[in-house]
């Protein structure tokens, strides 16, 4: 009897073990809410081709809205925004499509177009998102081309989107954002071209490269977007740098109506944390009225 019980226990334990392995090896569930268009885009600035992931709001293709033009939010690391199956670092996503759909349906924000700009892949992503080398990278990346990113975005991507879709080209309704390196290059672009963007979204921004260049440069910038959202966690996160940036922006007169900084205790440097804060960011940046 004892022998049979031991065999049964071993069988159950083995089944459970292999079940856990199978669960761990399962691919993420692919899901996209709404109309997400995947558009191959070739760049003369970077001499490569990537995907633009263009999310269109509910009703965009309705005959009732053919004369309507929509605000646009551009977000870096497009692979990680809409579908866990396309995320390049881990099987997580920002849930941008689900969040935007909910906020629009609930009339908490107006219909907007969201453009996810794919990065150049794991190996080349730092080359495009860093204006200066990051000495902490292993292996090191000596040559970086982030100084060209503003030109890539404003001279290539944005004109293409404006030609192809019914966009509101007013800078006040145009936003730019990203996370980590993607946030750093968004900040760099906005500082270089402050009058092209009325909204900025920075999640867990990497600001330390080249001896805190972005923070040092920010101190000298006098023009900023009308609204800025900054989100950060507490686990392996650039909390001190965000505090420095917050102080710089406050020193330039960005108060509660224009600047929202969210610190989330226990949150890490990952898509799950950025997804959790995205509804607050989107509503702050694009919400109806000025009650934020």
N, C-alpha and C positions, 0 to 999 in steps of 0.2 A: 504493500500500500504506500509506504513511504517512497519507494522507488518510483511508483507511478506519479505521485504528487510532485516529485522532483522533476520528472520528465515533463509534466504538464507546465510546471513553473518555468522551466527552461524554454519550452516552446512559446509560452506567452511572452517571456522576456525577449526572446529572439524576434518574435513578430513585432513587438513594440519598438525594438531597436531599429529594425529595418524600416518600420513605418515612419519613425522620426527621420531617418536618413532620406527616405523618399520625400517626406514633407519638406525637408531642408533643400532638396534638389529641385523642387517644383519651380517652374518658371512663374514669374509674376503674372497676375491676371491683367490682360490687356483691356483697356477701356478708354474710350474717348466720348465725351459728352458734347453734342452739337456738331457744327460744321467746321472741321479742321482740314485745311487744305495744305498739302505738302508740295512745296514749290522748289525745284532745284534752282540754285542761284550761283552763277559764276562771277567771281570778283577779279577785276583787273588790278585792284590794289594789292590783294594777297595772292593772286595767281593760283586760285584754287576754286573748287565748287563745294557748296554746302547746301543744306536744306533750310528753307524758310518755312516755318510752321505757322500758318495764318489762321487764327481762330476768328470766325465771323459770328456776330451776336445773333440771338433768335430774331427772326423777322427780316434779316438782311436781304434775303432774296424774295421777299413778299412784294407783289406789285404796289402795295400800299406805301412801301418805304423806298421806292426807286429813286426818289429825289433827295433822300436823306443822306447826310455825310456824317461820319462817325469819328469820335476821338480815337487815338491810337496809343497803345502802350507797347513799347519795344522792350523785350526781355532777353538777356543773354542766356547761354546754355540751353538753347531751345529743346534739345533732346530730353531734358529732365523735367519739363514743365507740364506736359499733357498726358503722358502715358508711361507707366512704369516699365513697359516692355522696351522702350527706346532709351531709357536712362543709361548713361555710360559708366557711372560709378557704382551704383547699387540698385536693386529693384525697388526704388522709391520714386515718387514724383511730387510736384508741387500741387497737383489737382487744380491747376489754373482754370481748366474748362468747366469743371463742376462748380467751383466757387463763383466764377463769373456768371454762369447760368443762373445760379441761385440768387445772387445779388441783383441781377437784372430782372428776373421774374418777380422778386419781392419789391422792385422799384426802389431799391436802396442806392443803386447807381444807374446812370443812363446806359443804354447799349453802347458798347465800345468794341473796337477791333484790337486783338492782342496778337502781336507778332513775335514768335519765338525764333531767335536767330541761333542756329546751331553753332557750336564751337567747332574747332578744327580737329577734334579728336583728343584722346588722352595725352598723346605725346606732344602735339603741337598747340594744344590749348594755351599753355603759358606763353608761348611765343606771340600770340595775338592779343592776349589780355594783359601783358606786362609792358608798360612803357620803358621800364628799366629792369635789369636782371634782378632776380630774387636769389640772394646768396645762400638761402636755406634750402633751396631745391636740391634733391638728390635723385638722379644725377643732375649736375648743374646745367643750366641753359644759358650759354654765354650770349647768344644773339637773340634778341627779342624785337618785336615789331609793333608793340602796342601803340606807339606814337602815331601809327597809321590808322588806328581803329576809328577815330572821329571822321576821317575822310572816307573810310569804307562805309560807315553808317550813313553819313549825311549826303555824300555824293553818289553813293551806289544804292544802298538798301532802301532808304527812305524815298527817293524819287521813283524807284520801281514800285514800291507799295502804293504811292500816290497815283501812279499811272494805272495801276491794275485794279485798285479798289476805291470805293467812294469814301475817302478819308477827309476829315476836318483837319486842314493843314495849319491851323492856328497853333502857334507854339504853346499857348496857354493850355491847350487840351492834349498836348503831346507829351508822353512820359517815357522815361528810360530807366531800366533797373537791371538788377542781377544779384548774384550771391557769390561770396568769397572773391576769387579773382574777377568774376563777372561783375561784382559790385564795384571793385576797384577801378575797372576800366570804364564803368558807367560814370563814376565820379570824375575820373580824368576827362572823359568826353564832355561832361556838363561844364566842368571848369574851363575847358578850352572853348566851348561854344555855349555860353550861358543863356543866350537869347533864343536858342532853338528848342529848349525844353522848359515846360512849365511845371513838370512833376518829375520826381526822382524817387526810386525805391532801392534801398540798399539793405541787403541781408548779410549778416556776418561778414562785413567788408574786410578784405585784406588790404591794409593800408601801410604796411611796414617796409615794403621793398625800397631799396635805394635810400636807406637811412631816413625812413618815414617821409619820403618825398611828397606823397599825396597830402599828408597832414600839414607839412610845411607850406606847400603850395596853397592849400585851402585858406591859410591865414591871410593871404594877400588878395584873395578873390573877393570882389565887392558885389557882384551880381549873382543871385542864386534863384533857382526855380521858386515859384509861388508856394509849392508844397513839397515837403521832403519827409519820407518815412524811412526810419532806420530800425532794424530789428536785430537782436543779438541774444544769445543764450549765455550759459555760465560754464559749460563744460568744453574745454579746448576751444574757447571763443576769444575774439579780440576785444574783450570788454573794456580794457583801459584805453585802447585806441578809439573806441566808440565814444567813450566819455570825453576824450580830447576833441573829437570831431564835434560832438554836441556843444561843447564850450565854445568852439570856434564859430559855429553857426549861430549860437545865441549871441555871441559878441557882434555878429553882423545884423542883429535885430530880428532873427527868426524866432518868434514866440510860439505860443500854443496853437494859434490858428494856422501856422505855416509849417511847424516842425513837430513830428511825433516820433519819439524814441521809445521802443518797447524792449524791456529787458525781461527775459523769460528764465527764471531760475530752473535749473535742471535740464534745460534744453541744450542740445549739442549742435555740431556743425554738420547738418545734414538736411536732406530734402523734407524729411518728416517735420522738422521744426519750422522750416520755411513755409511749408504748406499750412501748418497750424496758424501762422501769423498772417498769411496772405489775405484772408477775408478782411482783417482789420486794416491792412495796408491799402487794399483796393478801395475800401469804403472811405478811408481818410483822404486818399488822393482824388477819387472821382465821385464821392458821395454827393447827393443832391443837397444844396444849401451849404451853409458855412457853420453848421452846428457842432463840428468836430472839435 
